[in-house]
Amino acid sequence: MKYAKRLMVAFLIIVMCFSTVMVAYAEPGDDKTNSSSNSEELTPEEQEKKIQEEVYKMPIQSNEWTNWPQGPGTYGEAAIVMEVGTGAILYAKNIDEHEYPASITKVLTALVALENGQLSDTVTFFHDCVAFMQPGDSSVGLKEGNVITLEQALYATLLASANEAAYAVGENVGKNAGYDYNWFVEQMNRRCQELGGMNSNFVNTNGLHDPDHYTCARDMALIGREMFKHSEFFEIVQTLNYKIPESETTEEHVFQQKHKMLIPGTSNYYEYAIGGKTGYTSDALSTLITMADNGNMQLVCVVLRTHGVNIYPDTRNLFEYAFKNFSKVRVAEHEKSDKISEIIEDDNSGYVVLPQGVEFEDLEMQMVADDAPASSGETTLEYTYEGNVVGTARAKLSKEYLEEINQVTSETKTETKEPEKNKNTGWKSKIKEIFKKIADKFQQKTTMEKGIILGACGVLAILLISLIVALIKRR
């Protein structure tokens, strides 16, 4: 009887466990089935539209800043607008998120080439410059053995987005000094870091997909900002049509501008756009970097991983947002600190970029320790709003503040010197000094010598203790 009861209890426990497992697995299964049927009901166009709506609603970090004007949504998963002179960020959406850059990589390629080569330099297309190419890769048809100038190679790289030209640029620039393609890629990463880019890793010069080749919106904006120092870049990217003429080693190649915001008469043309580069791969989706100048302010806009055909409308909306809501404010007209006697103004300094609703008095100012103010009489003032830099200014320090600095410095030196006078006075200090010298000499000994010394000290200690004990017993 007891055996039957136990068997019945065991059976009931098994049934309960089985039911619990079935319920646990049945509920998610039902959800998945419904979800699957729902997704099957959506057409590819509807699915894409749903994704675009979700991306458009993604949080915009700059919209969370106090009194900052609300920026538009984008169909790109990351976007930024940066003012060129100050580096101030006016719009921020996932600006440090790792994304694939695709062909906007070639802007950095051009920067390193312009900084390390001459436009008249020879570019030879070796085997490696074309061997990697796959059907469908962007190209102008340059072949192994072709020889052109660096200037022509950069036109092919930036206008036609020719991947073989971008590779050849990296292969040839620095070759006369014994450098190779890998050196050029290393310079790309080094240069990005020098500009403040900390979330990028470049492994090629053209942007063809590689899991280890990535960047972020902020880093690309910093690279675009630096391009304003190179007029040759803008001369190239503003060209609508270009021809590499036929030569003894090269056939004729003709190609056109691809950045539609730079082509007058098209629906996407933008009157303030002055340069930029397009990009696309199936992994990166659409990417775009664009420079603009309305006569009062110069901007760089970067949009990454853009869904659909929204790359140009998004960029236009971001430029209009920035030009409409922000303006330059001269530091000299507002800085009232008694530490400052004069603000030194130039093209990229002496002003801050502020939106409507934020006053100069709302900013925090600090002196950047770029030199010794007491000796030079000048320093750099950095202005931030909620931790974001909005401008800098070079300034001359006031006479009163310099005297105050010098007095504090003099007092500090006096205080540090006084203890040294009495450092070795008194018997305690002398004993400490003797022990310090002994310890220093001990540290200079070899391991074997240290062992011998410690062993001898141990023997002496034992003898001394034995002697003391014997004297005590005798007394």
N, C-alpha and C positions, 0 to 999 in steps of 0.2 A: 504493500500500500504506500509506504513511504517512498519507494522507488518510483511508483507511478506519479505521485505528486511532484517529485523532483523533475521528472521527465516533462510533465505538463508545464511547470514554471520555466524550464529551459526553452521549451517550444514557444511559449508566449514572449519571452525575451528576444528570441531570434526574430519572431514576426514583427515586434516593435522596432527593432534595429533596422530590419529590411524596409519597413514603411518609412522610417525617418530618412534613410538614404534615398529612397525613391522620391520623396517630397523635395529633398534638397537638390536633387539633380533635375527633377521635372520642372521646377519653377524657372531656373535659368534657361532650360531648353525651350520652354514655351516662349520666353522673352526673345531668345535668339531666333526662333521660328518666325515670330511676329516681325522682328526687326528685319529678318531676311526677306520676308514677304513684302515689307514696306519698302526696302531698298530695291527689290525687284520691280516694284510698281513705279519707281522713279526712272526716268530716262537719263542717259548720260548728261544731257544738257541740264536737266533739273538737278542732278547730283552736283554738277559743277557750280551751278547757281547757288546751291545751298552752302557749298564750301566757301564761295566768295562772300556770301553774307556773313558767315562766321568769322572770316578773316577781317572783314570790314569792321566788325564789332569788337575786335581785340582791343585791350586797354592801350591807351596812349599816355605814356608816363608824363610828358610835359603838360598834359591837361590837368594833372593833379597838383601842379605847382600853384601856390597861392597867388591869386590875382593874375595868373597867366592866361592870355587869350586862348580860347578853346580851338584847337586845330582840327582839321578835317580827318575823317577816317580814310584809310587806304586799303586797296585790295592786295597790297604787298604786306608780308608778314613782318618786315622791318623797314624803317624809313627814318631819315634825318634831314634837317636843314641846318646848315652851319654858316655863320657870317665869316667871311674870309679874313678880314683884318684882325679881329679879336679871337677868333675860334669859338665864339659864343654859340651855344646850341639853342636854336629857336624852336625846334620841333623834335620830339624824341619818341620813337616807337620801337621798342626792343633793339635799341641801337648797339648793344653789346652781344647780341645773340649770334652764335656761329651760323653762317650761311655760306652757300657756295656762290662765288662771284661770277662764274662763267667769264665771258670775254671782257668785262670791265677790268679784269686783271691787267689788261694791256696798257692801261693808264700808268700803272706802277712800272711796267716794263719800259714805257717811254720815259718816265722820270729817271730811272737808273741809267738808261742809254744816253739821255741828254746830259746827265751829270758826269758821265765817264767816257763819252766819245764826242767826235766831231761829225757834223752832218755830211761832210765830204769823205768820211772814212769808207773803206771798201767793205762790203758784206758779201761773202761767198757762201753759196748754198752747198754745204757738204751733204753727205749721205744721210746723216742723222737728222738734218733739217727737214727732210721730206718723208723719210721712211716710216714715221709714226702715223702718217695721215690715213684716215679711214674714209670710205665713201660717205658723203654728206657733210664732212667737216668743212667749215668755211675756208675758202682758198681763192687765190687769183691765178693759180696754175703755175707758180714759179717752180723750177725743176732743179735737180742736182746739177751742179756745174755753172748755174747762172751766177753772174756777178753784177751787183748793183751798188748804189751808195746807201749809206745809213739813212739819209734823208728819204730816199725812195722806199726803203724798207719800212720806215715809220709811217709813211703815207699808206702803204699797203696794210700795215698793222692796225692803224687807227681808223682809217676810212672804210676799208673793205673787210676789216677784222680777219685778215689772212693769217691763219695759224702757222703756216710754214714760214712766213715773214717774221712773226713774233719769235719763233724758235731761232731763226737765223740771227736776229738781233742779239739774243742772249748768247749764241755760239760765237759771235764775232767781236762784240764789244769787250775789250780787255785782252783779246787774243795776242796782240802785239807785245803785251806785258807778260805773256805766259799764262794768262788765266783762261778758264774754260766755261762751259755752260753752267756747271754746278756752282762755280764762283759767282756768276751773274745772279743765279737764284738766291744764293746766300746774301748778296747785296740787296736784293729785293726785301728779304726779311729784316735785315739789319736796318735798312732805310725806313721801313714801316715803323719799327720800334723807336728809332730816333725821333720820328714825328709824333710819338706818343701812342702809336697803335700797339695794343697789348693782347688782342684777341684774333690774330691772324696767323696763318701758316701757308706760305706759298711754296709749291713744289714744281711749278712750271711757269713759262712766260706767256702762255696763251690762254689759260683758263679752262682748257679741256678737262672734263670731270676726273677728279681723283678724290677719294674719301678723305685724304689728308690735306687737301687744298681748300682752305676756307678763309673767310674774313668776317667782318661785321660792318654795319652801316657807319659807325663812328670812325673806324680805321680807314675806310674808303673815303670818307669826307675829309679826313686829315691829309690823305694823299692828294685828293682833288684840290684842297686849299694850297698845297705846296706847288701845284702846277701853275699857279698864278705868277710864279717867279720866272716862268719860261714862256716868253712870247712865241717861240718857235712852235710850241704845242698848239697854241690857239690859231696860229696861221695854218697849221695842218688840218685841225679838226673843223675849221670854218670853210674849208674847200669843198665845193660841191662835186666837181669832177676832176680826175687826175689821170695822167698817162705816164707810164714808164716806157720810154721810147725803145725801139729795137736797137740792139747793139751786137757786137761780135759774139757775145756770150748769151744774150737774152733776147727773146722775142718781145714784141710790143704787148703791153698789158694796160687795159683801160678799166677803171672802176669808179664808183660813185659814193657819195655820202649816204650813210645808213641811218643816222640819227634824225628822225623826222621833225624834231623841234627846231632843227637848224636849216630846214629846207623851205624857203619862201614859197608861198602859194599852195602849200598842203594844209589839210585840216588840222594837223597837229603842230604847225609852226607856232613858235612863241617868240615874240619880238625881242625879249630881253635875254634869250638864251645865246650864249657866246661859245659854248664848247661842251664836249661830253663824249660818252662812249656807251654803246648798247651791248647787251649780253643775253645769251639764252642757251640753256641745255635742258634736257628733260629732267635732270636732277635739280638744277638751280632754278628752273622756270625763268621768267623774264627778270633781268636786272638792268639797272640804268644809273649812270652818274651824269649829272648835268651841272654846268656852271652858268650863272646868270648875273647880269649887271644892268640895273635900271638907271644908272647915272648917279645914284645916291648911295647905293649899297651893293656889294658883291656877295653872292651866295653860292654855296655848293649844296646840291640835293642828291641824295642817294636813296634808291628804293630797291629792295631785295625780295626775291621769291614772290613775285607778283603773279596773281592768278588772272587768267583771262587776258583781254586786250586792253587793260586799264593802266598800263605803264606810263603812257604820256598824259592822260587826264589826271592821274594821281600827282605826277610831277608838277604839272601846271597849277593844280589846286594848292599844292604846298608852297610854291613860289608866290602865288597871289596872297596866300595867308600871311607869309612873312613880310612881303613888301607893304601890305596894307596895315599890319599891326605893330611893326617895329620901326624904330628910328635911332639914329646915332645921337648921343648926348655928350657934349664936350665936357671933359673933367674940369678944365680950367675955369669954367663958369660956375661950378658947383662945389668944388673941394675947398673947405674952409678950415682945415686942420692947421693949428699953429706950428705943426712940425714941418709944414711945406711952405717954401717961399715962391716956387714957380713950377708950373707944369710944362714939360717939354713935349711939343706936339709933332707928330709925323703921320704918314699915311696909315700905318698899322698900329698906332698907339695914340694915347691922349684922348680916347673916347670910350664910352661904353654903349652897348646896344640894349635898349630897354623897350618893353611893350607898353602900350597904353594901360594905365592902372598901376604901374610900378614907378615909384619916384627914386631919384638919386639917393635921397636920405634913407631909403629902405635897404641900401647895399651895405655890405661889410667890406672894409678896406684893411689890407695888411701889406706890410713891406716885405717884398720878396728878398731873401738873403742871397742876392746874386753878386754882391761885392761888399766891401767894408764901407758903410756910409760915412764913418768918421774920417776916413782918408780921402774918399772921392767927393764927398759932399752931395752925391746923387744916389738915388735908389729907384726901384721899380715898384709901383703901387699896383696891387691886384685887387679887382673888385668882383665880389661874388654875390649871388642872390640864391638863397636856399641851397648853398653849396656849389652852385654852378657858376663858372667864370663867365662874366659878361663884358669884360674889358680890362685893359691895363693902361698905365700911363707912366712915363719916365718923369721923375720929379727931382728938383733941387731942394735940399733940406734947408730949413731956416737956420740962421746963425745961432739963435738961442737953443735950438734943439741939438745942434752940433756941439755946443759948449756943454750941454747937459750930458751928452754921450761921452765926451772926453773926460768929464769930471767923474762919472761913474766908472769908466775904464781905469782911470788913475787910482781911484779908491780901491778898486778890485785888486789891482796889481800890488798896492801897499799891503792890503790884508793878507795876500798870499805870501808876501816876503817876510812879514814879521815872525811867524812861527819858526822860520829857518834859522834865525839868530840864536834861539834858545834850544834848538833841536838837540844838540849834543852836550848841554851843560848839566852838571850834577852827576853823582856816582851811579844813579840808576840808568841814566842814558848811556854812560860809558860801558856798563855791564851789558846792556842791550846791544850796544854796538859790537862788543867783543863776541857775544854769542851769534850775532848776525854774520860776522866775518867767518866764524867757525862753520856756520851752517852753509854759507856760500861756497867755502872751500870744499866742504863735504859733498855738495851737489856736483862739483866739478870732477869728482873721482869716478872711476869705472865701477861697474857692478861688483867685480871681484874685490876691488879695493874697499868698497863700502862694506862688503861682507866681513872682510878681515877686521876693519875698524870696529864694526858693531860687535864681532865676536870678542875682540880684546876688551872692549868696554864692558861686555857682559861678565867676563872673567874677573876684571878689576872690581866690578860691583859685588860679585860673590865674595871675593877676598875681603873687601871692605866690610861687608855685613858680618862675615865670620869673625873678623877681628873685633868688631864692636860687641858681638855676642860674647866672645871670650873675655873681654875686659869687664863686661857686666858681671859674668859668673865669678870672675876672680875677685871683684870688689865685694 
